[in-house]
Amino acid sequence: MPQTNITVTAKTEIELLTRKNAVEKVNELTTDQLKRVLKLIESPKAKEYLSSDLKFAVLQKFL
């Protein structure tokens, strides 16, 4: 199975752990799911929802 190494950087140890955990969870997604996440990451409107506590709460309730 093909593999690659990814470098994760952060300002603090806690932030590094959070980023590492996120990458590990993303790695569990199927390729199709990952493609959809990528579309969200590239969307300014989706980033806006992730950046706002209120909008993120609305998104979580919707899902």
MOPAC internal coordinates of N, CA, C and O (Angstrom, degrees):
PM7 1SCF
backbone

  N    0.0000 0     0.00 0     0.00 0    0    0    0
  C    1.4444 1     0.00 0     0.00 0    1    0    0
  C    1.5357 1   108.52 1     0.00 0    2    1    0
  O    1.2310 1   120.11 1   -48.40 1    3    2    1
  N    1.3230 1   117.39 1   131.60 1    3    2    1
  C    1.4683 1   120.41 1   178.90 1    5    3    2
  C    1.5279 1   111.44 1   -64.84 1    6    5    3
  O    1.2310 1   121.16 1   -34.29 1    7    6    5
  N    1.3240 1   115.38 1   145.71 1    7    6    5
  C    1.4631 1   121.80 1   178.45 1    9    7    6
  C    1.5170 1   109.73 1  -141.15 1   10    9    7
  O    1.2310 1   121.12 1   -18.24 1   11   10    9
  N    1.3198 1   115.46 1   161.76 1   11   10    9
  C    1.4497 1   121.95 1   174.39 1   13   11   10
  C    1.5228 1   108.41 1  -147.89 1   14   13   11
  O    1.2310 1   120.58 1   -22.65 1   15   14   13
  N    1.2947 1   116.49 1   157.35 1   15   14   13
  C    1.4610 1   121.41 1   174.79 1   17   15   14
  C    1.5194 1   108.94 1   -98.85 1   18   17   15
  O    1.2310 1   120.87 1   -40.59 1   19   18   17
  N    1.3233 1   115.93 1   139.41 1   19   18   17
  C    1.4534 1   121.43 1   179.62 1   21   19   18
  C    1.5241 1   108.17 1  -122.91 1   22   21   19
  O    1.2310 1   120.69 1   -47.03 1   23   22   21
  N    1.3160 1   116.29 1   132.97 1   23   22   21
  C    1.4570 1   121.27 1   177.21 1   25   23   22
  C    1.5220 1   109.09 1   -93.49 1   26   25   23
  O    1.2310 1   120.97 1   -52.30 1   27   26   25
  N    1.3185 1   115.76 1   127.70 1   27   26   25
  C    1.4561 1   121.88 1   177.93 1   29   27   26
  C    1.5250 1   107.43 1  -113.78 1   30   29   27
  O    1.2310 1   120.68 1   -52.46 1   31   30   29
  N    1.3206 1   116.30 1   127.54 1   31   30   29
  C    1.4580 1   120.49 1   179.57 1   33   31   30
  C    1.5217 1   109.86 1  -116.87 1   34   33   31
  O    1.2310 1   121.12 1   -27.21 1   35   34   33
  N    1.3388 1   115.45 1   152.79 1   35   34   33
  C    1.4553 1   121.02 1  -179.37 1   37   35   34
  C    1.5167 1   109.11 1  -157.05 1   38   37   35
  O    1.2310 1   121.43 1   -13.99 1   39   38   37
  N    1.3251 1   114.86 1   166.01 1   39   38   37
  C    1.4666 1   120.64 1   179.90 1   41   39   38
  C    1.5216 1   112.08 1   -83.92 1   42   41   39
  O    1.2310 1   120.34 1   152.29 1   43   42   41
  N    1.3425 1   116.95 1   -27.71 1   43   42   41
  C    1.4615 1   121.04 1  -178.63 1   45   43   42
  C    1.5273 1   110.02 1  -136.11 1   46   45   43
  O    1.2310 1   120.62 1   -12.91 1   47   46   45
  N    1.3151 1   116.41 1   167.09 1   47   46   45
  C    1.4616 1   120.97 1   177.72 1   49   47   46
  C    1.5269 1   111.22 1   -64.77 1   50   49   47
  O    1.2310 1   120.56 1   141.47 1   51   50   49
  N    1.3219 1   116.53 1   -38.53 1   51   50   49
  C    1.4750 1   120.86 1   179.10 1   53   51   50
  C    1.5250 1   109.85 1   -63.50 1   54   53   51
  O    1.2310 1   120.61 1   134.55 1   55   54   53
  N    1.3294 1   116.44 1   -45.45 1   55   54   53
  C    1.4612 1   120.92 1   178.82 1   57   55   54
  C    1.5284 1   110.17 1   -62.75 1   58   57   55
  O    1.2310 1   120.43 1   140.27 1   59   58   57
  N    1.3135 1   116.79 1   -39.73 1   59   58   57
  C    1.4665 1   120.61 1   178.61 1   61   59   58
  C    1.5217 1   110.84 1   -62.13 1   62   61   59
  O    1.2310 1   120.30 1   136.18 1   63   62   61
  N    1.3138 1   117.03 1   -43.82 1   63   62   61
  C    1.4601 1   121.32 1   178.86 1   65   63   62
  C    1.5240 1   110.56 1   -62.94 1   66   65   63
  O    1.2310 1   120.27 1   137.94 1   67   66   65
  N    1.3257 1   117.08 1   -42.06 1   67   66   65
  C    1.4685 1   121.51 1   178.24 1   69   67   66
  C    1.5239 1   110.44 1   -61.26 1   70   69   67
  O    1.2310 1   120.50 1   133.70 1   71   70   69
  N    1.3261 1   116.64 1   -46.30 1   71   70   69
  C    1.4647 1   120.90 1  -179.65 1   73   71   70
  C    1.5339 1   111.01 1   -64.95 1   74   73   71
  O    1.2310 1   120.67 1   138.45 1   75   74   73
  N    1.3234 1   116.32 1   -41.55 1   75   74   73
  C    1.4727 1   120.60 1   179.48 1   77   75   74
  C    1.5271 1   110.36 1   -62.43 1   78   77   75
  O    1.2310 1   120.64 1   134.97 1   79   78   77
  N    1.3341 1   116.38 1   -45.03 1   79   78   77
  C    1.4633 1   120.58 1   178.31 1   81   79   78
  C    1.5239 1   111.55 1   -61.83 1   82   81   79
  O    1.2310 1   120.44 1   140.40 1   83   82   81
  N    1.3278 1   116.77 1   -39.60 1   83   82   81
  C    1.4685 1   120.62 1   179.26 1   85   83   82
  C    1.5239 1   110.71 1   -63.89 1   86   85   83
  O    1.2310 1   120.49 1   136.21 1   87   86   85
  N    1.3256 1   116.67 1   -43.79 1   87   86   85
  C    1.4670 1   120.36 1   179.55 1   89   87   86
  C    1.5265 1   110.29 1   -63.49 1   90   89   87
  O    1.2310 1   120.43 1   139.70 1   91   90   89
  N    1.3290 1   116.79 1   -40.30 1   91   90   89
  C    1.4637 1   119.49 1   178.81 1   93   91   90
  C    1.5255 1   111.68 1   -64.12 1   94   93   91
  O    1.2310 1   120.14 1   139.68 1   95   94   93
  N    1.3242 1   117.34 1   -40.32 1   95   94   93
  C    1.4687 1   120.94 1   178.22 1   97   95   94
  C    1.5278 1   111.22 1   -67.15 1   98   97   95
  O    1.2310 1   120.43 1   138.95 1   99   98   97
  N    1.3215 1   116.79 1   -41.05 1   99   98   97
  C    1.4688 1   121.04 1   178.02 1  101   99   98
  C    1.5277 1   109.57 1   -61.56 1  102  101   99
  O    1.2310 1   120.40 1   142.86 1  103  102  101
  N    1.3106 1   116.83 1   -37.14 1  103  102  101
  C    1.4563 1   121.22 1  -179.29 1  105  103  102
  C    1.5320 1   112.47 1   -64.50 1  106  105  103
  O    1.2310 1   120.33 1   159.26 1  107  106  105
  N    1.3270 1   116.97 1   -20.74 1  107  106  105
  C    1.4638 1   121.28 1   179.19 1  109  107  106
  C    1.5274 1   112.59 1   -80.28 1  110  109  107
  O    1.2310 1   119.92 1   166.24 1  111  110  109
  N    1.3334 1   117.75 1   -13.76 1  111  110  109
  C    1.4635 1   121.44 1  -179.90 1  113  111  110
  C    1.5188 1   110.97 1   -71.29 1  114  113  111
  O    1.2310 1   120.95 1   -27.03 1  115  114  113
  N    1.3292 1   115.79 1   152.97 1  115  114  113
  C    1.4606 1   119.71 1   172.98 1  117  115  114
  C    1.5296 1   108.22 1   -71.13 1  118  117  115
  O    1.2310 1   120.51 1   -14.41 1  119  118  117
  N    1.2946 1   116.62 1   165.59 1  119  118  117
  C    1.4594 1   120.41 1   179.17 1  121  119  118
  C    1.5228 1   111.03 1   -61.64 1  122  121  119
  O    1.2310 1   120.03 1   139.65 1  123  122  121
  N    1.3247 1   117.55 1   -40.35 1  123  122  121
  C    1.4701 1   120.24 1   178.49 1  125  123  122
  C    1.5289 1   111.26 1   -63.91 1  126  125  123
  O    1.2310 1   120.26 1   137.62 1  127  126  125
  N    1.3257 1   117.12 1   -42.38 1  127  126  125
  C    1.4598 1   120.37 1   177.33 1  129  127  126
  C    1.5243 1   110.38 1   -63.08 1  130  129  127
  O    1.2310 1   120.58 1   138.77 1  131  130  129
  N    1.3026 1   116.50 1   -41.23 1  131  130  129
  C    1.4595 1   121.34 1  -179.64 1  133  131  130
  C    1.5310 1   111.44 1   -63.87 1  134  133  131
  O    1.2310 1   120.37 1   141.86 1  135  134  133
  N    1.3253 1   116.89 1   -38.14 1  135  134  133
  C    1.4649 1   120.71 1   177.17 1  137  135  134
  C    1.5276 1   110.23 1   -62.13 1  138  137  135
  O    1.2310 1   120.70 1   142.29 1  139  138  137
  N    1.3329 1   116.28 1   -37.71 1  139  138  137
  C    1.4645 1   120.04 1   179.72 1  141  139  138
  C    1.5247 1   111.11 1   -70.40 1  142  141  139
  O    1.2310 1   120.66 1   140.44 1  143  142  141
  N    1.3292 1   116.35 1   -39.56 1  143  142  141
  C    1.4647 1   120.29 1   176.19 1  145  143  142
  C    1.5213 1   109.85 1   -61.72 1  146  145  143
  O    1.2310 1   120.30 1   139.12 1  147  146  145
  N    1.3249 1   117.04 1   -40.88 1  147  146  145
  C    1.4560 1   121.79 1   178.98 1  149  147  146
  C    1.5245 1   110.99 1   -59.73 1  150  149  147
  O    1.2310 1   120.38 1   139.33 1  151  150  149
  N    1.3317 1   116.88 1   -40.67 1  151  150  149
  C    1.4701 1   120.24 1   177.35 1  153  151  150
  C    1.5286 1   110.73 1   -61.66 1  154  153  151
  O    1.2310 1   120.63 1   140.05 1  155  154  153
  N    1.3311 1   116.41 1   -39.95 1  155  154  153
  C    1.4645 1   119.77 1   177.95 1  157  155  154
  C    1.5240 1   111.17 1   -65.62 1  158  157  155
  O    1.2310 1   120.57 1   137.00 1  159  158  157
  N    1.3117 1   116.52 1   -43.00 1  159  158  157
  C    1.4613 1   121.40 1  -179.25 1  161  159  158
  C    1.5266 1   110.92 1   -61.30 1  162  161  159
  O    1.2310 1   120.67 1   147.99 1  163  162  161
  N    1.3097 1   116.32 1   -32.01 1  163  162  161
  C    1.4621 1   120.63 1  -178.86 1  165  163  162
  C    1.5313 1   112.52 1   -84.76 1  166  165  163
  O    1.2310 1   120.18 1   173.90 1  167  166  165
  N    1.3286 1   117.25 1    -6.10 1  167  166  165
  C    1.4639 1   121.63 1  -177.34 1  169  167  166
  C    1.5321 1   110.96 1   -91.84 1  170  169  167
  O    1.2310 1   120.00 1   -59.17 1  171  170  169
  N    1.3324 1   117.60 1   120.83 1  171  170  169
  C    1.4696 1   119.93 1   177.16 1  173  171  170
  C    1.5372 1   112.31 1   -58.94 1  174  173  171
  O    1.2310 1   120.24 1   143.77 1  175  174  173
  N    1.3249 1   117.15 1   -36.23 1  175  174  173
  C    1.4607 1   120.24 1  -179.60 1  177  175  174
  C    1.5284 1   110.89 1   -68.01 1  178  177  175
  O    1.2310 1   120.08 1   139.79 1  179  178  177
  N    1.3184 1   117.46 1   -40.21 1  179  178  177
  C    1.4688 1   120.71 1   177.58 1  181  179  178
  C    1.5218 1   110.23 1   -65.16 1  182  181  179
  O    1.2310 1   120.20 1   139.17 1  183  182  181
  N    1.3271 1   117.22 1   -40.83 1  183  182  181
  C    1.4706 1   120.79 1   177.90 1  185  183  182
  C    1.5252 1   110.41 1   -61.80 1  186  185  183
  O    1.2310 1   120.83 1   143.83 1  187  186  185
  N    1.3248 1   116.02 1   -36.17 1  187  186  185
  C    1.4618 1   121.08 1   178.28 1  189  187  186
  C    1.5292 1   110.17 1   -62.26 1  190  189  187
  O    1.2310 1   120.25 1   138.60 1  191  190  189
  N    1.3302 1   117.12 1   -41.40 1  191  190  189
  C    1.4615 1   120.85 1   178.81 1  193  191  190
  C    1.5284 1   111.26 1   -67.46 1  194  193  191
  O    1.2310 1   120.20 1   146.02 1  195  194  193
  N    1.3103 1   117.22 1   -33.98 1  195  194  193
  C    1.4626 1   120.64 1   179.05 1  197  195  194
  C    1.5189 1   111.96 1   -76.25 1  198  197  195
  O    1.2310 1   120.00 1   156.94 1  199  198  197
  N    1.3125 1   117.61 1   -23.06 1  199  198  197
  C    1.4632 1   122.48 1  -177.04 1  201  199  198
  C    1.5232 1   113.58 1   -87.89 1  202  201  199
  O    1.2310 1   120.18 1   163.45 1  203  202  201
  N    1.3026 1   117.26 1   -16.55 1  203  202  201
  C    1.4653 1   121.74 1  -176.78 1  205  203  202
  C    1.5323 1   109.70 1  -108.88 1  206  205  203
  O    1.2310 1   120.41 1   -53.33 1  207  206  205
  N    1.3293 1   116.82 1   126.67 1  207  206  205
  C    1.4689 1   120.12 1   178.22 1  209  207  206
  C    1.5249 1   111.27 1   -59.19 1  210  209  207
  O    1.2310 1   120.51 1   137.11 1  211  210  209
  N    1.3271 1   116.63 1   -42.89 1  211  210  209
  C    1.4559 1   121.09 1  -178.55 1  213  211  210
  C    1.5352 1   111.18 1   -65.98 1  214  213  211
  O    1.2310 1   120.68 1   130.69 1  215  214  213
  N    1.3221 1   116.31 1   -49.31 1  215  214  213
  C    1.4685 1   119.46 1  -178.87 1  217  215  214
  C    1.5293 1   111.18 1   -65.95 1  218  217  215
  O    1.2310 1   120.43 1   144.93 1  219  218  217
  N    1.3314 1   116.77 1   -35.07 1  219  218  217
  C    1.4604 1   119.43 1   178.21 1  221  219  218
  C    1.5374 1   110.47 1   -66.26 1  222  221  219
  O    1.2310 1   120.26 1   141.50 1  223  222  221
  N    1.3290 1   117.10 1   -38.50 1  223  222  221
  C    1.4619 1   121.08 1   176.98 1  225  223  222
  C    1.5335 1   110.50 1   -61.93 1  226  225  223
  O    1.2310 1   120.51 1   138.80 1  227  226  225
  N    1.3197 1   116.64 1   -41.20 1  227  226  225
  C    1.4655 1   121.46 1   177.00 1  229  227  226
  C    1.5295 1   109.89 1   -62.03 1  230  229  227
  O    1.2310 1   120.81 1   135.41 1  231  230  229
  N    1.3012 1   116.05 1   -44.59 1  231  230  229
  C    1.4803 1   121.37 1   179.25 1  233  231  230
  C    1.5249 1   110.53 1   -61.55 1  234  233  231
  O    1.2310 1   120.30 1   134.91 1  235  234  233
  N    1.3161 1   117.04 1   -45.09 1  235  234  233
  C    1.4661 1   120.85 1   179.39 1  237  235  234
  C    1.5281 1   110.71 1   -61.52 1  238  237  235
  O    1.2310 1   120.10 1   137.64 1  239  238  237
  N    1.3380 1   117.41 1   -42.36 1  239  238  237
  C    1.4661 1   120.35 1   179.31 1  241  239  238
  C    1.5258 1   110.37 1   -64.12 1  242  241  239
  O    1.2310 1   120.62 1   139.97 1  243  242  241
  N    1.3147 1   116.41 1   -40.03 1  243  242  241
  C    1.4631 1   121.23 1   179.51 1  245  243  242
  C    1.5316 1   110.50 1   -61.23 1  246  245  243
  O    1.2310 1   121.01 1   137.47 1  247  246  245
  N    1.3245 1   115.68 1   -42.53 1  247  246  245
  C    1.4623 1   119.76 1  -178.54 1  249  247  246
  C    1.5159 1   111.06 1   -77.50 1  250  249  247
  O    1.2310 1   120.10 1   180.00 1  251  250  249

